[in-house]
Amino acid sequence: MPSLLNKEKAMKNLTIQDPSVKISSREIAEATNKQHKDVLRDIRNLIEQGAIGERNFAPSSYINTQNKKNPEYLLDFHATMTLVTG
Protein backbone atom coordinates (compact mmCIF):
# COMPACT_ATOMS: atom_id res chain seq x y z
CA MET A 1 0.00 0.00 0.00
CA PRO A 2 1.47 3.40 -0.97
CA SER A 3 2.35 5.73 1.87
CA LEU A 4 0.26 8.84 2.46
CA LEU A 5 3.33 11.01 1.81
CA ASN A 6 3.85 9.44 -1.63
CA LYS A 7 0.16 9.92 -2.49
CA GLU A 8 0.32 13.58 -1.50
CA LYS A 9 3.47 14.08 -3.60
CA ALA A 10 1.86 12.39 -6.61
CA MET A 11 -1.31 14.49 -6.27
CA LYS A 12 0.79 17.66 -6.13
CA ASN A 13 2.51 16.53 -9.33
CA LEU A 14 -0.89 16.24 -11.00
CA THR A 15 -1.58 19.92 -10.40
CA ILE A 16 1.65 21.22 -11.97
CA GLN A 17 0.91 22.92 -15.30
CA ASP A 18 4.51 23.36 -16.49
CA PRO A 19 4.61 21.69 -19.94
CA SER A 20 8.13 20.39 -19.33
CA VAL A 21 7.02 18.45 -16.24
CA LYS A 22 6.11 14.83 -16.90
CA ILE A 23 4.34 12.42 -14.58
CA SER A 24 4.66 8.68 -14.96
CA SER A 25 1.76 6.32 -15.39
CA ARG A 26 2.95 4.62 -12.18
CA GLU A 27 2.63 7.89 -10.24
CA ILE A 28 -0.86 8.37 -11.68
CA ALA A 29 -1.82 4.84 -10.67
CA GLU A 30 -0.58 5.49 -7.15
CA ALA A 31 -2.29 8.89 -6.88
CA THR A 32 -5.62 7.54 -8.16
CA ASN A 33 -5.39 4.27 -6.23
CA LYS A 34 -5.65 2.20 -9.42
CA GLN A 35 -3.57 -0.70 -10.68
CA HIS A 36 -0.84 0.35 -13.08
CA LYS A 37 -2.00 -2.15 -15.71
CA ASP A 38 -5.41 -0.44 -15.74
CA VAL A 39 -3.85 3.01 -16.12
CA LEU A 40 -1.73 1.70 -19.03
CA ARG A 41 -4.87 0.32 -20.67
CA ASP A 42 -6.68 3.64 -20.28
CA ILE A 43 -3.71 5.56 -21.72
CA ARG A 44 -3.50 3.22 -24.72
CA ASN A 45 -7.24 3.64 -25.33
CA LEU A 46 -6.94 7.44 -25.23
CA ILE A 47 -3.99 7.32 -27.64
CA GLU A 48 -5.96 5.11 -30.05
CA GLN A 49 -8.94 7.49 -29.85
CA GLY A 50 -6.70 10.47 -30.56
CA ALA A 51 -7.53 12.12 -27.22
CA ILE A 52 -3.84 12.14 -26.30
CA GLY A 53 -1.48 13.27 -29.05
CA GLU A 54 2.10 12.14 -29.70
CA ARG A 55 3.57 15.33 -28.31
CA ASN A 56 1.77 14.81 -24.98
CA PHE A 57 3.31 11.51 -23.93
CA ALA A 58 6.45 9.41 -24.19
CA PRO A 59 6.67 5.65 -23.89
CA SER A 60 9.18 4.66 -21.25
CA SER A 61 10.09 1.76 -18.99
CA TYR A 62 11.19 0.99 -15.45
CA ILE A 63 12.86 -1.92 -13.66
CA ASN A 64 10.53 -3.68 -11.22
CA THR A 65 11.41 -5.43 -7.96
CA GLN A 66 12.12 -8.69 -9.84
CA ASN A 67 14.67 -6.77 -11.96
CA LYS A 68 12.44 -6.98 -15.06
CA LYS A 69 11.84 -4.16 -17.52
CA ASN A 70 8.20 -3.04 -17.62
CA PRO A 71 6.42 -0.41 -19.73
CA GLU A 72 5.17 2.92 -18.48
CA TYR A 73 4.24 6.25 -20.02
CA LEU A 74 5.42 9.75 -19.18
CA LEU A 75 2.59 12.22 -19.63
CA ASP A 76 2.52 16.00 -19.77
CA PHE A 77 -0.10 18.08 -17.99
CA HIS A 78 -2.64 17.94 -20.84
CA ALA A 79 -2.43 14.15 -21.19
CA THR A 80 -2.57 13.67 -17.43
CA MET A 81 -5.68 15.80 -17.10
CA THR A 82 -7.30 14.02 -20.06
CA LEU A 83 -6.60 10.70 -18.38
CA VAL A 84 -7.73 11.54 -14.86
CA THR A 85 -10.86 13.41 -15.91
CA GLY A 86 -11.94 10.60 -18.19
Residue pairs with C-beta under 8 A, 6 or more apart in sequence:
2 30
6 30
7 30
7 31
10 23
10 27
10 28
10 30
10 31
11 31
13 21
13 23
13 27
13 31
14 23
14 28
14 31
14 80
14 84
16 23
16 77
17 77
18 77
19 76
19 77
21 76
21 77
22 58
22 74
22 75
22 76
23 74
23 75
23 80
24 60
24 62
24 72
24 73
24 74
24 75
25 36
25 39
25 40
25 43
25 72
25 73
25 74
25 75
26 36
26 39
26 62
26 72
28 34
28 39
28 75
28 80
28 83
28 84
29 35
29 36
29 38
29 39
32 39
32 84
36 72
39 83
40 71
40 72
40 73
42 83
43 52
43 57
43 73
43 75
43 79
43 83
46 52
46 79
46 82
46 83
47 57
51 82
52 75
52 78
52 79
52 82
52 83
55 76
56 75
56 76
56 78
56 79
56 82
57 73
57 74
57 75
57 76
57 79
58 73
58 74
59 71
59 73
60 71
60 72
60 73
60 74
61 69
61 70
61 71
61 72
62 69
62 70
62 72
63 69
63 70
64 70
75 83
